[in-house]
Structure formats: structure tokens, C-alpha cells
Amino acid sequence: MALINDFLSLIYPRHCQACGILLFRHEHSICKLCRLSLPKSNYHLQSNNPLNLMLGGRVPVENSLCLYLFEKSGKVQRLVHSIKYHKHKELAVLLGELLGEEFKNSGNTPDFDVMLPIPLHPKKLRERGFNQSEEFARGLSKTLDVPIDQESLYRARPSSTQTRKKKFQRWENVEGIFELSTKNNLENKHILLVDDVVTTGATIDSAWQCLKNIQGLRVSLACMAFTKPGSVN
């Protein structure tokens, strides 16, 4: 089997989605060097969690889990683009597994009842073929043993891409785009909202506006990456 894999790797070489170098047989999607050097946020280890502080005035998050820090033209951006535009959804699952392992290894005990991936509009979902936040949640679910709820929160109307929008435009773009299913069963639950990249928190806030009146609801956040403050106007 190893010889077959080696032969296939000659015909269909596998490359690191972060730096582009050839992967060894035991490496998957990201090379060992990039796994060690990519800029982890470690926000879940910080008492003054920057994501909590950014969202705290609008969304009462209890904890925010973030795998990487996002910088324009950096390796993390290449990972995100590889998932969204080159359909490497297995990479999103891997990133979810990595974040789940980071969280568990830190000694934290997840008390989340359910994960809610930020949904795509049905038209966008048909075009892309998958929801990157949902695939990321699959990896988290695997390592944290928390179920995924894909039904309670849905995107009622489309929105244009947030890329290249200024801060106030991002907020206007996602205002009122989500709705809550009448069949939701979220009362007294601790939910983990799952998104791909958080920049201003506008999308998370828009989702929270649908959820905030549910009795006894607690909320935390998980994302692949957080755009460093100051990089968005």
C-alpha cells in the first residue's frame, strides 16, 4: 500500500496548502513546519480574550476559540482561500480538529450543548457545494464530541461578500440576514457559534440578534481565524 501511495504521489503530488511545498507521506494538507509556525491566537488561554472583548459589548460570549490570526497575503489567508475557492473542504475539517485539540489540551472542559455553524444562503451553498463553517464544525465536533445543529439558524436573504468592504459597510451588509426556525430547541442551551473568519464581528452580531430572546441561552464562539485589529477600515 505504501508503494502505491508513493507512486500516486509522483503522478498527483500533494502540496502544503499554506506554503506550497511537497508533503511527505504522513503529512495531510499542511506540512509539519507550517503546523508549528502558523500564527496561533491562543485566545482561549487569555483572561483578556481579544475576541471576547471585541464582541462583549454586543454579543455576551462566554468564551471565544480562535485557531489562527489572519493577515492579508499570509499563509492563513492561503488556507482560507484554499477552502473557499478551491473546494478543499477536508482542510476545513482538519482545522476544526486542530482547534478542538488545542482547546482540550489546554485543560478546558467543553460544556457546549450544540454547535451552530453560520449558514450560507441556499443559492451560495449550491454554487460552492458546501459550507466552510459547517465543515470546520465537523472537525470540532469530532474532537469535542458536541453535536451540530444545521436547522435552527438559517440565512433568509443573500448578502454580498464582505471582502473589501469597510467596517460600517460590513455591518449594513449582514443586517437582518438570519432567521430562526420555529422548530428550534435551544432553550437553556450553551451554543457554540462557528464561523470561518471573524473580522468586525458583524456576522456574529447579526446571528445573535436572532438568538438573543431564547430563554436561558448561553453563547460562545469558534472560528478558524481572526483578522488582526487595525487591518480593516
Sequence and secondary structure as in RCSB ss.txt:
>XXXX:A:sequence
MALINDFLSLIYPRHCQACGILLFRHEHSICKLCRLSLPKSNYHLQSNNPLNLMLGGRVPVENSLCLYLFEKSGK
VQRLVHSIKYHKHKELAVLLGELLGEEFKNSGNTPDFDVMLPIPLHPKKLRERGFNQSEEFARGLSKTLDVPIDQ
ESLYRARPSSTQTRKKKFQRWENVEGIFELSTKNNLENKHILLVDDVVTTGATIDSAWQCLKNIQGLRVSLACMA
FTKPGSVN
>XXXX:A:secstr
 HHHHHHHHHHS  B TTT  B  TT  SS HHHHHHS B  GGG TT HHHHHHHTTS EEEEEEEEEE TTSH
HHHHHHHHHHH  HHHHHHHHHHHHHHHHHTT      EEEE    HHHHHHHSS HHHHHHHHHHHHH   B S
SSEEE S     TT  HHHHHHHHTT EEE TT   TT EEEEEEEEESSSHHHHHHHHHHTTSTT EEEEEEEE
EE TTS  
